């Protein structure tokens, strides 16, 4: 009897392992497709750098002449982590536009009728988009020496990890939006209405201290705020900032007088990523 029970149990175990392996191969295949698509669109690669570089050098040098330098630390160095974040966020969200493109050309329907889970398809797209965004943001680090930002091996590793988390969170958000939009033009309009307010109200381009109460409230409900600040924190920690500069360009997010710890901000970003991953999966499974 024991032998019979074992023989009955084995097929189920084998099927479960095969199913898991099939799901992992699906994730890898969708991820690989996103990478190939991005590499083949050279104009997209170049255009994703134009706006951040303009902000870094034009806005950075322009604002430095207005706000001056504190202890050898100027506005260009302050805005650099925000520009890296801008590169990651823009690339991550717009990577989801491939869903709308696939819907218009019928490829999405073929994916949905395939014997694979919606979760594997969404996760593959999210990982593909976040990989591309992380690479794009990391490339921006080569500009750091040009503006006097000191890089260390540990700093680069920490930045890459934070970029990957930020990229995954924003890619899932982009997939969630794209899964509910039928036309390419609609996605671009919605993203322009959402993307730039999120960036400008995250503290990427200006300090969060001393803001009017209504503006401070908006920055605190913006999830991107909690992704930008950890990146700025690790970059500033490696710069040997004098006390006057550290006070003027302070990091951290305060809510009701309580300064959130770095791990608390990361938890908020993780929660944001998981929530929109679930929402993206639920929306991805709906028919066109």
C-alpha positions as CSV (number, residue, x, y, z in Angstrom):
1,X,0.0,0.0,0.0
2,X,2.8,2.4,0.8
3,X,4.4,1.7,-2.5
4,X,1.2,2.5,-4.3
5,X,0.9,5.8,-2.5
6,X,4.4,6.8,-3.5
7,X,3.8,6.0,-7.1
8,X,0.7,8.1,-7.1
9,X,2.5,11.0,-5.5
10,X,5.4,11.2,-7.9
11,X,3.6,12.3,-11.0
12,X,2.1,15.3,-9.2
13,X,5.6,16.3,-7.9
14,X,7.0,15.9,-11.4
15,X,4.2,18.0,-12.9
16,X,4.7,20.7,-10.3
17,X,8.4,20.9,-11.0
18,X,7.8,20.9,-14.8
19,X,5.2,23.7,-14.4
20,X,7.6,25.8,-12.3
21,X,10.4,25.3,-14.9
22,X,8.0,26.2,-17.7
23,X,7.0,29.4,-15.9
24,X,10.6,30.4,-15.3
25,X,11.4,29.8,-19.0
26,X,8.4,32.0,-19.9
27,X,9.7,34.8,-17.6
28,X,13.2,34.5,-19.2
29,X,11.8,34.5,-22.7
30,X,9.7,37.6,-22.2
31,X,12.6,39.3,-20.4
32,X,14.9,38.4,-23.3
33,X,12.4,39.8,-25.8
34,X,12.3,43.1,-24.0
35,X,16.1,43.4,-24.0
36,X,16.4,42.6,-27.7
37,X,13.7,45.1,-28.5
38,X,15.4,47.8,-26.6
39,X,18.9,47.1,-28.0
40,X,17.5,47.3,-31.6
41,X,16.0,50.8,-31.0
42,X,19.1,52.9,-30.9
43,X,17.1,56.2,-31.1
44,X,15.3,55.2,-27.9
45,X,18.6,54.5,-26.2
46,X,20.0,57.9,-27.2
47,X,16.8,59.9,-26.5
48,X,16.6,58.5,-23.0
49,X,19.8,60.3,-22.1
50,X,19.1,63.7,-23.7
51,X,16.7,65.1,-21.2
52,X,18.6,64.0,-18.0
53,X,21.8,65.4,-19.4
54,X,20.2,68.7,-20.2
55,X,18.7,68.9,-16.7
56,X,22.1,68.0,-15.1
57,X,24.2,70.5,-17.0
58,X,21.8,73.3,-18.0
59,X,19.7,73.3,-14.8
60,X,22.6,72.3,-12.6
61,X,24.9,75.1,-13.8
62,X,22.1,77.6,-14.0
63,X,20.9,77.0,-10.5
64,X,24.4,77.0,-9.1
65,X,24.9,80.6,-10.2
66,X,21.7,81.4,-8.3
67,X,22.0,79.4,-5.1
68,X,25.8,79.5,-4.9
69,X,28.1,76.9,-3.3
70,X,28.2,75.8,0.3
71,X,31.4,74.3,1.6
72,X,32.4,73.2,-1.9
73,X,29.1,71.5,-2.5
74,X,26.9,73.0,-5.2
75,X,23.5,72.4,-6.8
76,X,25.0,70.2,-9.6
77,X,26.1,67.7,-7.0
78,X,22.7,67.9,-5.2
79,X,20.7,67.3,-8.3
80,X,22.9,64.4,-9.6
81,X,21.1,61.6,-7.7
82,X,17.8,63.1,-8.9
83,X,18.9,63.1,-12.5
84,X,20.0,59.4,-12.2
85,X,16.5,58.7,-10.7
86,X,14.9,60.6,-13.6
87,X,16.7,58.4,-16.1
88,X,15.6,55.2,-14.3
89,X,12.0,56.3,-13.9
90,X,11.5,57.5,-17.5
91,X,13.0,54.4,-19.0
92,X,11.1,52.1,-16.6
93,X,7.7,53.5,-17.2
94,X,8.1,53.9,-21.0
95,X,9.3,50.4,-21.3
96,X,5.7,49.3,-20.6
97,X,4.7,51.0,-23.9
98,X,5.6,47.7,-25.6
99,X,2.3,46.2,-24.2
100,X,0.2,48.8,-26.1
101,X,2.3,48.2,-29.2
102,X,1.8,44.4,-28.9
103,X,-2.0,45.0,-28.4
104,X,-2.2,47.1,-31.6
105,X,-0.4,44.5,-33.7
106,X,-2.2,41.5,-32.2
107,X,0.9,39.9,-30.5
108,X,-0.6,40.5,-27.0
109,X,-3.6,38.3,-27.8
110,X,-1.3,35.5,-28.9
111,X,0.5,35.8,-25.6
112,X,-2.7,35.8,-23.6
113,X,-4.1,32.6,-25.3
114,X,-0.8,30.8,-24.7
115,X,-0.8,28.2,-21.9
116,X,1.2,30.3,-19.5
117,X,0.2,32.3,-16.5
118,X,-0.5,36.0,-16.6
119,X,1.9,36.4,-13.7
120,X,4.8,35.0,-15.7
121,X,4.1,37.4,-18.6
122,X,3.9,40.4,-16.3
123,X,6.9,39.4,-14.3
124,X,8.9,38.9,-17.4
125,X,8.0,42.3,-18.8
126,X,8.6,44.0,-15.4
127,X,12.0,42.4,-15.1
128,X,12.9,43.3,-18.6
129,X,11.9,46.9,-18.2
130,X,13.6,47.2,-14.8
131,X,16.8,45.7,-16.2
132,X,16.9,48.2,-19.0
133,X,16.2,51.1,-16.7
134,X,18.8,50.0,-14.2
135,X,21.5,49.8,-16.9
136,X,20.4,53.2,-18.2
137,X,20.7,54.8,-14.8
138,X,24.0,53.1,-14.1
139,X,25.5,54.5,-17.3
140,X,24.7,58.0,-16.0
141,X,27.2,57.4,-13.3
142,X,30.0,58.1,-15.8
143,X,29.0,61.8,-15.6
144,X,29.7,61.9,-11.9
145,X,33.4,62.9,-12.1
146,X,32.6,65.7,-14.5
147,X,30.7,67.5,-11.8
148,X,32.9,66.5,-8.9
149,X,30.8,63.6,-7.4
150,X,33.1,61.0,-5.9
151,X,32.4,57.4,-6.6
152,X,33.4,54.3,-4.7
153,X,32.8,50.6,-5.4
154,X,30.4,50.3,-2.5
155,X,28.6,53.4,-3.6
156,X,28.1,52.0,-7.1
157,X,26.8,48.7,-5.8
158,X,24.3,50.5,-3.5
159,X,23.2,52.8,-6.3
160,X,22.6,49.8,-8.6
161,X,20.5,48.0,-6.0
162,X,18.4,51.0,-5.3
163,X,18.0,51.7,-9.0
164,X,16.8,48.1,-9.6
165,X,14.2,48.5,-6.9
166,X,13.0,51.8,-8.2
167,X,13.0,50.5,-11.7
168,X,11.0,47.4,-10.8
169,X,8.4,49.5,-8.9
170,X,7.9,52.0,-11.7
171,X,7.9,49.3,-14.4
172,X,5.0,47.5,-12.6
173,X,3.2,50.8,-12.4
174,X,3.8,51.4,-16.2
175,X,2.5,47.8,-17.0
176,X,-0.5,48.4,-14.8
177,X,-1.4,51.6,-16.8
178,X,-0.5,50.1,-20.2
179,X,-2.7,47.0,-19.6
180,X,-5.7,49.3,-19.5
181,X,-5.0,51.4,-22.5
182,X,-5.8,50.5,-26.1
183,X,-3.9,53.0,-28.2
184,X,-0.3,54.2,-28.2
185,X,-1.3,57.9,-28.1
186,X,-3.4,57.3,-25.0
187,X,-0.5,55.8,-23.1
188,X,1.9,58.6,-24.0
189,X,-0.7,61.2,-22.9
190,X,-1.4,59.5,-19.6
191,X,2.3,59.0,-18.9
192,X,3.1,62.6,-19.6
193,X,0.4,63.7,-17.2
194,X,1.6,61.3,-14.5
195,X,5.4,61.0,-15.1
196,X,6.5,64.6,-14.9
197,X,4.5,65.5,-11.8
198,X,5.9,62.4,-10.1
199,X,9.4,63.4,-10.9
200,X,9.1,67.1,-10.1
201,X,7.2,66.4,-6.8
202,X,9.7,63.7,-5.6
203,X,12.5,66.0,-4.5
204,X,14.6,64.9,-7.4
205,X,15.2,68.5,-8.5
206,X,14.9,70.5,-5.3
207,X,15.2,70.0,-1.5
208,X,12.1,68.8,0.4
209,X,12.8,71.1,3.3
210,X,11.1,74.4,3.8
211,X,8.3,73.8,1.3
212,X,4.8,75.2,1.8
213,X,2.6,72.8,3.7
214,X,0.4,72.0,0.7
215,X,3.4,71.2,-1.5
216,X,5.1,69.2,1.3
217,X,1.9,67.1,1.6
218,X,1.9,66.3,-2.2
219,X,5.6,65.3,-2.0
220,X,4.9,62.9,0.9
221,X,2.1,61.1,-0.9
222,X,4.2,60.7,-4.0
223,X,5.8,57.1,-3.9
224,X,8.7,58.3,-6.0
225,X,9.8,60.5,-3.1
226,X,10.7,57.4,-1.1
227,X,12.8,56.0,-4.0
228,X,14.7,59.2,-4.7
229,X,15.7,60.0,-1.2
230,X,17.6,56.7,-0.4
231,X,19.6,57.1,-3.7
232,X,20.5,60.7,-2.7
233,X,21.4,59.5,0.8
234,X,23.9,56.9,-0.3
235,X,25.5,59.3,-2.8
236,X,25.8,62.1,-0.2
237,X,27.3,59.6,2.3
238,X,30.3,59.1,0.1
239,X,31.0,62.8,-0.6
240,X,32.6,64.0,2.7
241,X,30.1,66.9,2.9
242,X,30.9,69.7,5.3
243,X,28.3,70.3,8.1
244,X,27.0,73.5,6.4
245,X,26.4,71.7,3.1
246,X,24.8,68.7,4.9
247,X,22.4,71.0,6.7
248,X,21.5,73.0,3.5
249,X,21.1,69.9,1.3
250,X,19.6,67.6,3.9
251,X,18.4,64.1,3.1
252,X,15.5,62.2,4.7
253,X,11.7,62.4,4.5
254,X,9.8,63.8,7.5
255,X,6.2,62.8,8.1
256,X,4.3,64.4,11.0
257,X,7.6,65.5,12.5
258,X,9.0,61.9,12.3
259,X,12.1,61.3,10.2
260,X,11.7,58.1,8.3
261,X,14.7,55.7,8.5
262,X,16.3,54.6,5.3
263,X,14.8,51.1,5.6
264,X,11.4,52.5,6.1
265,X,11.6,54.4,2.8
266,X,12.7,51.2,1.1
267,X,9.8,49.3,2.6
268,X,7.4,51.8,1.1
269,X,8.9,51.4,-2.3
270,X,8.7,47.6,-2.0
271,X,5.1,47.8,-1.0
272,X,4.4,50.1,-4.0
273,X,6.1,47.6,-6.3
274,X,4.1,44.6,-4.9
275,X,0.8,46.4,-5.0
276,X,1.1,47.4,-8.7
277,X,2.6,44.0,-9.6
278,X,-0.7,42.4,-8.3
279,X,-2.8,45.1,-10.1
280,X,-0.8,44.7,-13.3
281,X,-1.4,40.9,-13.3
282,X,-5.1,41.3,-12.7
283,X,-5.4,43.8,-15.5
284,X,-3.2,41.9,-17.8
285,X,-5.5,39.0,-17.8
286,X,-8.6,41.0,-19.0
287,X,-9.6,40.6,-22.6
288,X,-9.0,43.5,-25.1
